[in-house]
């Protein structure tokens, strides 16, 4: 037979409650842009200072909108990969305050999964 605990609430450890420092703020967009080579991608800066990166095969798109994408509520980054006739593509969006380190990690993973053929 076991006795019920006499102290109410939950139990935890000091380590589980320690504070963390979280990466905040937009950071440096070059962390993202430096991943693209002129051999495989085209880069265009438009009249709003938005940056657009397209793969030469047209299946990958990255947009960086430092002041927010027109017509959206603070969208700062858009990643899109086109699908095929049998498999749908996908999109990811991040707001203007998403740290560039986070977007760079997402872009790196997308690029890692798309080896040249």
MIKOL-240848 format. One record per atom (N, C-alpha, C, CB): x, y, z; residue in three letters; atom name. Coordinates in Angstrom, 2 decimals. Glycine has a CB too. Layout:
% residues N
+---------+---------+---------+-----+----+
:       X :       Y :       Z :  aa : at :
+---------+---------+---------+-----+----+
:       X :       Y :       Z : ALA : CA :
...
+---------+---------+---------+-----+----+
% end
This chain:
% residues 117
+---------+---------+---------+-----+----+
:       X :       Y :       Z :  aa : at :
+---------+---------+---------+-----+----+
:    0.84 :   -1.17 :    0.00 : UNK :  N :
:    0.00 :    0.00 :    0.00 : UNK : CA :
:    0.89 :    1.24 :    0.00 : UNK :  C :
:   -0.96 :    0.00 :    1.22 : UNK : CB :
:    0.51 :    2.27 :   -0.79 : UNK :  N :
:    1.28 :    3.51 :   -0.84 : UNK : CA :
:    0.45 :    4.64 :   -0.26 : UNK :  C :
:    1.71 :    3.85 :   -2.27 : UNK : CB :
:    1.14 :    5.55 :    0.36 : UNK :  N :
:    0.45 :    6.70 :    0.94 : UNK : CA :
:    0.45 :    7.86 :   -0.04 : UNK :  C :
:    1.11 :    7.12 :    2.28 : UNK : CB :
:   -0.63 :    8.60 :   -0.08 : UNK :  N :
:   -0.72 :    9.77 :   -0.96 : UNK : CA :
:    0.18 :   10.86 :   -0.43 : UNK :  C :
:   -2.18 :   10.27 :   -1.06 : UNK : CB :
:    0.71 :   11.65 :   -1.33 : UNK :  N :
:    1.58 :   12.77 :   -0.95 : UNK : CA :
:    0.79 :   13.79 :   -0.15 : UNK :  C :
:    2.21 :   13.43 :   -2.19 : UNK : CB :
:    1.42 :   14.36 :    0.86 : UNK :  N :
:    0.72 :   15.33 :    1.69 : UNK : CA :
:    0.84 :   16.76 :    1.16 : UNK :  C :
:    1.24 :   15.26 :    3.09 : UNK : CB :
:    1.71 :   16.99 :    0.15 : UNK :  N :
:    1.84 :   18.36 :   -0.37 : UNK : CA :
:    1.06 :   18.49 :   -1.67 : UNK :  C :
:    3.34 :   18.73 :   -0.59 : UNK : CB :
:    0.20 :   19.52 :   -1.75 : UNK :  N :
:   -0.61 :   19.72 :   -2.96 : UNK : CA :
:    0.23 :   20.28 :   -4.11 : UNK :  C :
:   -1.80 :   20.66 :   -2.65 : UNK : CB :
:   -0.32 :   20.24 :   -5.32 : UNK :  N :
:    0.35 :   20.84 :   -6.48 : UNK : CA :
:    1.11 :   19.81 :   -7.28 : UNK :  C :
:    1.30 :   21.93 :   -6.03 : UNK : CB :
:    2.16 :   20.26 :   -7.92 : UNK :  N :
:    2.96 :   19.39 :   -8.77 : UNK : CA :
:    4.40 :   19.43 :   -8.30 : UNK :  C :
:    2.85 :   19.80 :  -10.27 : UNK : CB :
:    5.18 :   18.49 :   -8.75 : UNK :  N :
:    6.59 :   18.50 :   -8.39 : UNK : CA :
:    7.43 :   18.75 :   -9.63 : UNK :  C :
:    7.01 :   17.18 :   -7.71 : UNK : CB :
:    8.53 :   19.41 :   -9.44 : UNK :  N :
:    9.44 :   19.69 :  -10.54 : UNK : CA :
:   10.83 :   19.87 :   -9.95 : UNK :  C :
:    8.99 :   20.96 :  -11.34 : UNK : CB :
:   11.77 :   20.21 :  -10.80 : UNK :  N :
:   13.13 :   20.45 :  -10.34 : UNK : CA :
:   13.52 :   21.88 :  -10.66 : UNK :  C :
:   14.12 :   19.45 :  -10.99 : UNK : CB :
:   14.53 :   22.35 :  -10.00 : UNK :  N :
:   15.05 :   23.70 :  -10.25 : UNK : CA :
:   15.52 :   23.80 :  -11.71 : UNK :  C :
:   16.21 :   24.04 :   -9.28 : UNK : CB :
:   16.17 :   22.74 :  -12.22 : UNK :  N :
:   16.66 :   22.76 :  -13.59 : UNK : CA :
:   15.53 :   22.95 :  -14.60 : UNK :  C :
:   17.42 :   21.46 :  -13.89 : UNK : CB :
:   14.38 :   22.35 :  -14.32 : UNK :  N :
:   13.25 :   22.46 :  -15.24 : UNK : CA :
:   12.67 :   23.87 :  -15.25 : UNK :  C :
:   12.17 :   21.46 :  -14.86 : UNK : CB :
:   12.90 :   24.63 :  -14.20 : UNK :  N :
:   12.33 :   25.97 :  -14.09 : UNK : CA :
:   13.29 :   27.09 :  -14.46 : UNK :  C :
:   11.85 :   26.19 :  -12.70 : UNK : CB :
:   14.53 :   26.76 :  -14.80 : UNK :  N :
:   15.50 :   27.82 :  -15.07 : UNK : CA :
:   15.09 :   28.62 :  -16.29 : UNK :  C :
:   16.91 :   27.22 :  -15.27 : UNK : CB :
:   15.46 :   29.87 :  -16.27 : UNK :  N :
:   15.14 :   30.77 :  -17.38 : UNK : CA :
:   16.04 :   30.48 :  -18.57 : UNK :  C :
:   15.29 :   32.23 :  -16.94 : UNK : CB :
:   15.54 :   30.80 :  -19.74 : UNK :  N :
:   16.31 :   30.64 :  -20.98 : UNK : CA :
:   16.40 :   31.99 :  -21.66 : UNK :  C :
:   15.66 :   29.57 :  -21.92 : UNK : CB :
:   17.38 :   32.14 :  -22.50 : UNK :  N :
:   17.45 :   33.30 :  -23.37 : UNK : CA :
:   16.97 :   32.86 :  -24.75 : UNK :  C :
:   18.90 :   33.90 :  -23.43 : UNK : CB :
:   16.03 :   33.60 :  -25.30 : UNK :  N :
:   15.46 :   33.26 :  -26.59 : UNK : CA :
:   15.93 :   34.27 :  -27.62 : UNK :  C :
:   13.91 :   33.22 :  -26.53 : UNK : CB :
:   16.22 :   33.79 :  -28.83 : UNK :  N :
:   16.64 :   34.63 :  -29.93 : UNK : CA :
:   15.45 :   35.46 :  -30.39 : UNK :  C :
:   17.22 :   33.78 :  -31.10 : UNK : CB :
:   15.59 :   36.77 :  -30.34 : UNK :  N :
:   14.51 :   37.67 :  -30.74 : UNK : CA :
:   15.03 :   38.73 :  -31.69 : UNK :  C :
:   13.86 :   38.33 :  -29.51 : UNK : CB :
:   14.15 :   39.32 :  -32.47 : UNK :  N :
:   14.53 :   40.37 :  -33.41 : UNK : CA :
:   14.89 :   39.78 :  -34.76 : UNK :  C :
:   15.69 :   41.18 :  -32.85 : UNK : CB :
:   14.76 :   40.59 :  -35.81 : UNK :  N :
:   14.93 :   40.07 :  -37.16 : UNK : CA :
:   16.34 :   39.63 :  -37.52 : UNK :  C :
:   14.51 :   41.10 :  -38.11 : UNK : CB :
:   17.36 :   40.16 :  -36.90 : UNK :  N :
:   18.73 :   39.72 :  -37.21 : UNK : CA :
:   19.20 :   40.16 :  -38.58 : UNK :  C :
:   18.83 :   38.23 :  -37.11 : UNK : CB :
:   20.15 :   39.44 :  -39.14 : UNK :  N :
:   20.77 :   39.79 :  -40.42 : UNK : CA :
:   20.26 :   38.90 :  -41.55 : UNK :  C :
:   22.30 :   39.67 :  -40.31 : UNK : CB :
:   19.61 :   39.50 :  -42.51 : UNK :  N :
:   19.06 :   38.74 :  -43.64 : UNK : CA :
:   20.15 :   38.07 :  -44.47 : UNK :  C :
:   18.24 :   39.65 :  -44.53 : UNK : CB :
:   21.38 :   38.55 :  -44.37 : UNK :  N :
:   22.47 :   37.92 :  -45.13 : UNK : CA :
:   22.68 :   36.48 :  -44.71 : UNK :  C :
:   23.77 :   38.70 :  -44.94 : UNK : CB :
:   22.29 :   36.09 :  -43.50 : UNK :  N :
:   22.38 :   34.69 :  -43.08 : UNK : CA :
:   21.54 :   33.80 :  -43.98 : UNK :  C :
:   21.93 :   34.54 :  -41.62 : UNK : CB :
:   20.46 :   34.35 :  -44.49 : UNK :  N :
:   19.59 :   33.62 :  -45.40 : UNK : CA :
:   20.12 :   33.73 :  -46.83 : UNK :  C :
:   18.14 :   34.14 :  -45.32 : UNK : CB :
:   20.36 :   34.95 :  -47.27 : UNK :  N :
:   20.71 :   35.21 :  -48.67 : UNK : CA :
:   22.05 :   34.60 :  -49.08 : UNK :  C :
:   20.74 :   36.69 :  -48.91 : UNK : CB :
:   22.98 :   34.49 :  -48.16 : UNK :  N :
:   24.30 :   33.95 :  -48.50 : UNK : CA :
:   24.27 :   32.46 :  -48.85 : UNK :  C :
:   25.24 :   34.17 :  -47.35 : UNK : CB :
:   23.14 :   31.82 :  -48.69 : UNK :  N :
:   23.03 :   30.39 :  -49.01 : UNK : CA :
:   22.77 :   30.12 :  -50.49 : UNK :  C :
:   21.92 :   29.77 :  -48.19 : UNK : CB :
:   22.54 :   31.17 :  -51.26 : UNK :  N :
:   22.17 :   31.01 :  -52.66 : UNK : CA :
:   23.34 :   31.36 :  -53.58 : UNK :  C :
:   20.95 :   31.86 :  -53.00 : UNK : CB :
:   23.61 :   30.49 :  -54.54 : UNK :  N :
:   24.68 :   30.75 :  -55.50 : UNK : CA :
:   24.08 :   31.27 :  -56.80 : UNK :  C :
:   25.52 :   29.46 :  -55.76 : UNK : CB :
:   24.85 :   32.10 :  -57.50 : UNK :  N :
:   24.40 :   32.63 :  -58.79 : UNK : CA :
:   24.28 :   31.53 :  -59.84 : UNK :  C :
:   25.36 :   33.72 :  -59.27 : UNK : CB :
:   24.94 :   30.41 :  -59.61 : UNK :  N :
:   24.86 :   29.29 :  -60.56 : UNK : CA :
:   23.48 :   28.67 :  -60.62 : UNK :  C :
:   25.88 :   28.23 :  -60.21 : UNK : CB :
:   22.79 :   28.65 :  -59.47 : UNK :  N :
:   21.51 :   27.95 :  -59.39 : UNK : CA :
:   20.30 :   28.85 :  -59.13 : UNK :  C :
:   21.58 :   26.93 :  -58.31 : UNK : CB :
:   20.53 :   30.11 :  -58.75 : UNK :  N :
:   19.43 :   30.98 :  -58.33 : UNK : CA :
:   19.55 :   32.36 :  -58.95 : UNK :  C :
:   19.38 :   31.10 :  -56.81 : UNK : CB :
:   18.39 :   33.00 :  -59.11 : UNK :  N :
:   18.33 :   34.39 :  -59.57 : UNK : CA :
:   17.83 :   35.24 :  -58.40 : UNK :  C :
:   17.39 :   34.55 :  -60.83 : UNK : CB :
:   18.44 :   36.40 :  -58.22 : UNK :  N :
:   18.06 :   37.32 :  -57.14 : UNK : CA :
:   17.62 :   38.63 :  -57.77 : UNK :  C :
:   19.25 :   37.54 :  -56.14 : UNK : CB :
:   16.48 :   39.14 :  -57.33 : UNK :  N :
:   15.95 :   40.41 :  -57.81 : UNK : CA :
:   15.55 :   41.24 :  -56.61 : UNK :  C :
:   14.74 :   40.19 :  -58.77 : UNK : CB :
:   15.94 :   42.52 :  -56.62 : UNK :  N :
:   15.49 :   43.47 :  -55.62 : UNK : CA :
:   14.54 :   44.43 :  -56.33 : UNK :  C :
:   16.71 :   44.25 :  -54.94 : UNK : CB :
:   13.32 :   44.54 :  -55.81 : UNK :  N :
:   12.33 :   45.38 :  -56.49 : UNK : CA :
:   12.33 :   46.81 :  -55.95 : UNK :  C :
:   10.93 :   44.77 :  -56.35 : UNK : CB :
:   11.41 :   47.62 :  -56.44 : UNK :  N :
:   11.37 :   49.04 :  -56.08 : UNK : CA :
:   10.94 :   49.29 :  -54.63 : UNK :  C :
:   10.43 :   49.76 :  -56.99 : UNK : CB :
:   10.44 :   48.28 :  -53.92 : UNK :  N :
:   10.11 :   48.43 :  -52.50 : UNK : CA :
:   11.24 :   47.93 :  -51.61 : UNK :  C :
:    8.82 :   47.67 :  -52.18 : UNK : CB :
:   12.35 :   47.50 :  -52.22 : UNK :  N :
:   13.49 :   46.90 :  -51.51 : UNK : CA :
:   13.17 :   45.50 :  -51.04 : UNK :  C :
:   13.89 :   47.77 :  -50.33 : UNK : CB :
:   12.13 :   44.88 :  -51.58 : UNK :  N :
:   11.86 :   43.47 :  -51.31 : UNK : CA :
:   12.82 :   42.65 :  -52.16 : UNK :  C :
:   10.36 :   43.11 :  -51.62 : UNK : CB :
:   13.25 :   41.52 :  -51.62 : UNK :  N :
:   14.21 :   40.66 :  -52.31 : UNK : CA :
:   13.50 :   39.36 :  -52.70 : UNK :  C :
:   15.46 :   40.38 :  -51.41 : UNK : CB :
:   13.70 :   38.95 :  -53.94 : UNK :  N :
:   13.08 :   37.73 :  -54.46 : UNK : CA :
:   14.18 :   36.82 :  -54.99 : UNK :  C :
:   12.04 :   38.05 :  -55.57 : UNK : CB :
:   14.17 :   35.57 :  -54.56 : UNK :  N :
:   15.14 :   34.58 :  -55.02 : UNK : CA :
:   14.36 :   33.44 :  -55.65 : UNK :  C :
:   16.06 :   34.07 :  -53.83 : UNK : CB :
:   14.73 :   33.09 :  -56.87 : UNK :  N :
:   14.08 :   31.99 :  -57.59 : UNK : CA :
:   15.14 :   31.01 :  -58.04 : UNK :  C :
:   13.26 :   32.51 :  -58.80 : UNK : CB :
:   14.82 :   29.73 :  -57.96 : UNK :  N :
:   15.72 :   28.74 :  -58.55 : UNK : CA :
:   15.58 :   28.86 :  -60.07 : UNK :  C :
:   15.39 :   27.28 :  -58.05 : UNK : CB :
:   16.63 :   28.55 :  -60.77 : UNK :  N :
:   16.59 :   28.67 :  -62.23 : UNK : CA :
:   15.61 :   27.71 :  -62.86 : UNK :  C :
:   17.97 :   28.44 :  -62.81 : UNK : CB :
:   15.27 :   26.62 :  -62.15 : UNK :  N :
:   14.26 :   25.70 :  -62.69 : UNK : CA :
:   12.83 :   26.14 :  -62.34 : UNK :  C :
:   14.50 :   24.29 :  -62.15 : UNK : CB :
:   12.71 :   27.22 :  -61.57 : UNK :  N :
:   11.40 :   27.78 :  -61.24 : UNK : CA :
:   10.64 :   27.07 :  -60.15 : UNK :  C :
:   10.58 :   27.80 :  -62.44 : UNK : CB :
:   11.23 :   26.10 :  -59.49 : UNK :  N :
:   10.48 :   25.34 :  -58.49 : UNK : CA :
:   10.64 :   25.87 :  -57.06 : UNK :  C :
:   10.91 :   23.90 :  -58.53 : UNK : CB :
:   11.60 :   26.74 :  -56.82 : UNK :  N :
:   11.83 :   27.29 :  -55.48 : UNK : CA :
:   11.70 :   28.81 :  -55.53 : UNK :  C :
:   13.23 :   26.87 :  -54.93 : UNK : CB :
:   11.07 :   29.37 :  -54.50 : UNK :  N :
:   10.95 :   30.82 :  -54.37 : UNK : CA :
:   11.18 :   31.21 :  -52.92 : UNK :  C :
:    9.55 :   31.32 :  -54.86 : UNK : CB :
:   11.94 :   32.28 :  -52.73 : UNK :  N :
:   12.09 :   32.89 :  -51.41 : UNK : CA :
:   11.86 :   34.37 :  -51.58 : UNK :  C :
:   13.51 :   32.59 :  -50.78 : UNK : CB :
:   11.00 :   34.92 :  -50.75 : UNK :  N :
:   10.79 :   36.36 :  -50.75 : UNK : CA :
:   11.11 :   36.91 :  -49.37 : UNK :  C :
:    9.33 :   36.71 :  -51.15 : UNK : CB :
:   11.85 :   38.02 :  -49.35 : UNK :  N :
:   12.12 :   38.74 :  -48.09 : UNK : CA :
:   11.52 :   40.11 :  -48.22 : UNK :  C :
:   13.67 :   38.82 :  -47.78 : UNK : CB :
:   10.65 :   40.44 :  -47.29 : UNK :  N :
:    9.90 :   41.69 :  -47.30 : UNK : CA :
:   10.21 :   42.43 :  -45.99 : UNK :  C :
:    8.36 :   41.43 :  -47.46 : UNK : CB :
:   11.29 :   43.21 :  -45.96 : UNK :  N :
:   11.74 :   43.81 :  -44.71 : UNK : CA :
:   10.70 :   44.71 :  -44.03 : UNK :  C :
:   12.98 :   44.61 :  -44.96 : UNK : CB :
:    9.80 :   45.30 :  -44.81 : UNK :  N :
:    8.78 :   46.18 :  -44.24 : UNK : CA :
:    7.40 :   45.53 :  -44.27 : UNK :  C :
:    8.75 :   47.50 :  -44.97 : UNK : CB :
:    7.36 :   44.23 :  -44.49 : UNK :  N :
:    6.11 :   43.49 :  -44.59 : UNK : CA :
:    5.65 :   43.37 :  -46.02 : UNK :  C :
:    5.04 :   44.14 :  -43.74 : UNK : CB :
:    5.16 :   42.20 :  -46.36 : UNK :  N :
:    4.67 :   41.96 :  -47.72 : UNK : CA :
:    3.36 :   42.69 :  -47.92 : UNK :  C :
:    4.49 :   40.45 :  -47.99 : UNK : CB :
:    3.26 :   43.40 :  -49.03 : UNK :  N :
:    2.04 :   44.15 :  -49.34 : UNK : CA :
:    0.83 :   43.21 :  -49.32 : UNK :  C :
:    2.16 :   44.84 :  -50.72 : UNK : CB :
:   -0.24 :   43.68 :  -48.68 : UNK :  N :
:   -1.47 :   42.90 :  -48.64 : UNK : CA :
:   -1.51 :   41.83 :  -47.56 : UNK :  C :
:   -1.68 :   42.26 :  -49.94 : UNK : CB :
:   -0.47 :   41.77 :  -46.70 : UNK :  N :
:   -0.46 :   40.80 :  -45.61 : UNK : CA :
:   -0.33 :   41.53 :  -44.29 : UNK :  C :
:    0.68 :   39.76 :  -45.78 : UNK : CB :
:   -0.46 :   40.79 :  -43.22 : UNK :  N :
:   -0.33 :   41.36 :  -41.88 : UNK : CA :
:    1.05 :   41.03 :  -41.32 : UNK :  C :
:   -1.44 :   40.83 :  -40.94 : UNK : CB :
:    2.08 :   41.71 :  -41.83 : UNK :  N :
:    3.42 :   41.56 :  -41.28 : UNK : CA :
:    4.22 :   40.37 :  -41.79 : UNK :  C :
:    3.33 :   41.45 :  -39.83 : UNK : CB :
:    3.83 :   39.80 :  -42.93 : UNK :  N :
:    4.61 :   38.70 :  -43.48 : UNK : CA :
:    5.96 :   39.24 :  -43.94 : UNK :  C :
:    3.85 :   38.01 :  -44.67 : UNK : CB :
:    7.03 :   38.66 :  -43.40 : UNK :  N :
:    8.37 :   39.12 :  -43.72 : UNK : CA :
:    9.14 :   38.20 :  -44.63 : UNK :  C :
:    9.14 :   39.32 :  -42.48 : UNK : CB :
:    8.83 :   36.92 :  -44.59 : UNK :  N :
:    9.53 :   35.92 :  -45.40 : UNK : CA :
:    8.51 :   34.95 :  -45.98 : UNK :  C :
:   10.60 :   35.15 :  -44.56 : UNK : CB :
:    8.75 :   34.51 :  -47.20 : UNK :  N :
:    7.92 :   33.47 :  -47.80 : UNK : CA :
:    8.84 :   32.50 :  -48.53 : UNK :  C :
:    6.84 :   34.08 :  -48.78 : UNK : CB :
:    8.67 :   31.24 :  -48.25 : UNK :  N :
:    9.39 :   30.17 :  -48.94 : UNK : CA :
:    8.33 :   29.31 :  -49.61 : UNK :  C :
:   10.30 :   29.33 :  -47.95 : UNK : CB :
:    8.52 :   29.03 :  -50.88 : UNK :  N :
:    7.57 :   28.18 :  -51.60 : UNK : CA :
:    8.33 :   27.21 :  -52.50 : UNK :  C :
:    6.59 :   29.04 :  -52.44 : UNK : CB :
:    7.88 :   25.97 :  -52.49 : UNK :  N :
:    8.44 :   24.94 :  -53.36 : UNK : CA :
:    7.28 :   24.39 :  -54.18 : UNK :  C :
:    9.17 :   23.80 :  -52.54 : UNK : CB :
:    7.43 :   24.46 :  -55.50 : UNK :  N :
:    6.37 :   23.99 :  -56.39 : UNK : CA :
:    6.29 :   22.47 :  -56.36 : UNK :  C :
:    6.62 :   24.47 :  -57.83 : UNK : CB :
:    5.10 :   21.98 :  -56.55 : UNK :  N :
:    4.88 :   20.54 :  -56.58 : UNK : CA :
:    5.02 :   19.98 :  -57.98 : UNK :  C :
:    3.51 :   20.21 :  -56.02 : UNK : CB :
:    4.61 :   18.76 :  -58.11 : UNK :  N :
:    4.62 :   18.08 :  -59.41 : UNK : CA :
:    3.18 :   17.74 :  -59.77 : UNK :  C :
:    5.52 :   16.79 :  -59.38 : UNK : CB :
:    3.00 :   17.03 :  -60.87 : UNK :  N :
:    1.66 :   16.62 :  -61.27 : UNK : CA :
:    1.04 :   15.67 :  -60.25 : UNK :  C :
:    1.70 :   15.95 :  -62.65 : UNK : CB :
:    1.88 :   14.97 :  -59.47 : UNK :  N :
:    1.36 :   13.98 :  -58.53 : UNK : CA :
:    1.51 :   14.36 :  -57.06 : UNK :  C :
:    2.04 :   12.68 :  -58.76 : UNK : CB :
:    2.42 :   15.29 :  -56.76 : UNK :  N :
:    2.67 :   15.66 :  -55.36 : UNK : CA :
:    2.56 :   17.17 :  -55.21 : UNK :  C :
:    4.08 :   15.16 :  -54.90 : UNK : CB :
:    1.76 :   17.61 :  -54.24 : UNK :  N :
:    1.58 :   19.05 :  -53.99 : UNK : CA :
:    2.86 :   19.67 :  -53.46 : UNK :  C :
:    0.43 :   19.29 :  -53.01 : UNK : CB :
:    3.07 :   20.91 :  -53.78 : UNK :  N :
:    4.17 :   21.68 :  -53.22 : UNK : CA :
:    3.81 :   22.18 :  -51.83 : UNK :  C :
:    4.54 :   22.86 :  -54.14 : UNK : CB :
:    4.64 :   23.08 :  -51.30 : UNK :  N :
:    4.37 :   23.61 :  -49.97 : UNK : CA :
:    4.89 :   25.03 :  -49.85 : UNK :  C :
:    5.00 :   22.72 :  -48.89 : UNK : CB :
:    4.41 :   25.71 :  -48.80 : UNK :  N :
:    4.82 :   27.09 :  -48.52 : UNK : CA :
:    5.05 :   27.26 :  -47.04 : UNK :  C :
:    3.76 :   28.09 :  -49.02 : UNK : CB :
:    5.95 :   28.16 :  -46.71 : UNK :  N :
:    6.19 :   28.56 :  -45.32 : UNK : CA :
:    6.24 :   30.08 :  -45.29 : UNK :  C :
:    7.51 :   27.92 :  -44.74 : UNK : CB :
:    5.69 :   30.67 :  -44.26 : UNK :  N :
:    5.81 :   32.11 :  -44.08 : UNK : CA :
:    6.28 :   32.41 :  -42.67 : UNK :  C :
:    4.47 :   32.82 :  -44.38 : UNK : CB :
:    7.02 :   33.50 :  -42.55 : UNK :  N :
:    7.51 :   33.97 :  -41.27 : UNK : CA :
:    7.25 :   35.47 :  -41.20 : UNK :  C :
:    9.04 :   33.64 :  -41.08 : UNK : CB :
:    6.98 :   35.99 :  -40.02 : UNK :  N :
:    6.71 :   37.42 :  -39.94 : UNK : CA :
:    8.01 :   38.23 :  -39.95 : UNK :  C :
:    5.91 :   37.73 :  -38.67 : UNK : CB :
:    7.87 :   39.54 :  -39.98 : UNK :  N :
:    9.04 :   40.42 :  -40.12 : UNK : CA :
:    9.97 :   40.35 :  -38.92 : UNK :  C :
:    8.59 :   41.86 :  -40.31 : UNK : CB :
:    9.49 :   39.93 :  -37.78 : UNK :  N :
:   10.33 :   39.86 :  -36.58 : UNK : CA :
:   10.92 :   38.48 :  -36.33 : UNK :  C :
:    9.52 :   40.28 :  -35.38 : UNK : CB :
:   10.66 :   37.52 :  -37.21 : UNK :  N :
:   11.27 :   36.20 :  -37.06 : UNK : CA :
:   12.77 :   36.33 :  -37.26 : UNK :  C :
:   10.66 :   35.18 :  -38.06 : UNK : CB :
:   13.57 :   35.83 :  -36.33 : UNK :  N :
:   15.03 :   35.95 :  -36.49 : UNK : CA :
:   15.51 :   35.29 :  -37.78 : UNK :  C :
:   15.74 :   35.31 :  -35.29 : UNK : CB :
:   16.39 :   35.99 :  -38.49 : UNK :  N :
:   16.94 :   35.47 :  -39.73 : UNK : CA :
:   17.62 :   34.13 :  -39.52 : UNK :  C :
:   17.92 :   36.47 :  -40.34 : UNK : CB :
:   18.17 :   33.89 :  -38.33 : UNK :  N :
:   18.78 :   32.59 :  -38.02 : UNK : CA :
:   17.78 :   31.45 :  -38.19 : UNK :  C :
:   19.34 :   32.60 :  -36.59 : UNK : CB :
:   16.54 :   31.68 :  -37.79 : UNK :  N :
:   15.50 :   30.65 :  -37.89 : UNK : CA :
:   15.13 :   30.42 :  -39.35 : UNK :  C :
:   14.25 :   31.07 :  -37.07 : UNK : CB :
:   14.95 :   31.51 :  -40.09 : UNK :  N :
:   14.63 :   31.38 :  -41.51 : UNK : CA :
:   15.79 :   30.71 :  -42.24 : UNK :  C :
:   14.32 :   32.78 :  -42.14 : UNK : CB :
:   17.02 :   31.08 :  -41.90 : UNK :  N :
:   18.20 :   30.48 :  -42.53 : UNK : CA :
:   18.24 :   28.98 :  -42.30 : UNK :  C :
:   19.48 :   31.13 :  -42.00 : UNK : CB :
:   17.86 :   28.55 :  -41.11 : UNK :  N :
:   17.84 :   27.11 :  -40.82 : UNK : CA :
:   16.79 :   26.40 :  -41.66 : UNK :  C :
:   17.57 :   26.86 :  -39.32 : UNK : CB :
:   15.63 :   27.02 :  -41.83 : UNK :  N :
:   14.58 :   26.41 :  -42.67 : UNK : CA :
:   15.04 :   26.33 :  -44.12 : UNK :  C :
:   13.27 :   27.23 :  -42.56 : UNK : CB :
:   15.64 :   27.42 :  -44.62 : UNK :  N :
:   16.13 :   27.44 :  -46.00 : UNK : CA :
:   17.22 :   26.39 :  -46.19 : UNK :  C :
:   16.66 :   28.84 :  -46.38 : UNK : CB :
:   18.14 :   26.30 :  -45.23 : UNK :  N :
:   19.22 :   25.32 :  -45.33 : UNK : CA :
:   18.66 :   23.91 :  -45.44 : UNK :  C :
:   20.16 :   25.42 :  -44.11 : UNK : CB :
:   17.64 :   23.62 :  -44.67 : UNK :  N :
:   17.05 :   22.28 :  -44.71 : UNK : CA :
:   16.36 :   22.01 :  -46.04 : UNK :  C :
:   16.06 :   22.10 :  -43.56 : UNK : CB :
:   15.65 :   23.01 :  -46.56 : UNK :  N :
:   15.02 :   22.84 :  -47.87 : UNK : CA :
:   16.09 :   22.58 :  -48.93 : UNK :  C :
:   14.18 :   24.09 :  -48.24 : UNK : CB :
:   17.16 :   23.35 :  -48.91 : UNK :  N :
:   18.23 :   23.18 :  -49.91 : UNK : CA :
:   18.94 :   21.83 :  -49.75 : UNK :  C :
:   19.25 :   24.32 :  -49.79 : UNK : CB :
:   19.11 :   21.38 :  -48.51 : UNK :  N :
:   19.73 :   20.07 :  -48.27 : UNK : CA :
:   18.92 :   18.92 :  -48.85 : UNK :  C :
:   19.92 :   19.85 :  -46.78 : UNK : CB :
:   17.61 :   19.10 :  -48.90 : UNK :  N :
:   16.74 :   18.02 :  -49.37 : UNK : CA :
:   16.50 :   18.09 :  -50.87 : UNK :  C :
:   15.41 :   18.08 :  -48.66 : UNK : CB :
:   17.21 :   18.99 :  -51.55 : UNK :  N :
:   17.01 :   19.13 :  -53.01 : UNK : CA :
:   18.35 :   19.09 :  -53.74 : UNK :  C :
:   16.25 :   20.44 :  -53.33 : UNK : CB :
:   18.99 :   17.94 :  -53.75 : UNK :  N :
:   20.28 :   17.86 :  -54.44 : UNK : CA :
:   20.12 :   18.09 :  -55.94 : UNK :  C :
:   20.94 :   16.51 :  -54.19 : UNK : CB :
:   21.13 :   18.70 :  -56.57 : UNK :  N :
:   21.06 :   18.90 :  -58.03 : UNK : CA :
:   20.96 :   17.55 :  -58.74 : UNK :  C :
:   22.29 :   19.68 :  -58.54 : UNK : CB :
:   20.22 :   17.52 :  -59.83 : UNK :  N :
:   20.09 :   16.27 :  -60.60 : UNK : CA :
:   20.93 :   16.30 :  -61.85 : UNK :  C :
:   18.63 :   16.01 :  -60.98 : UNK : CB :
+---------+---------+---------+-----+----+
% end
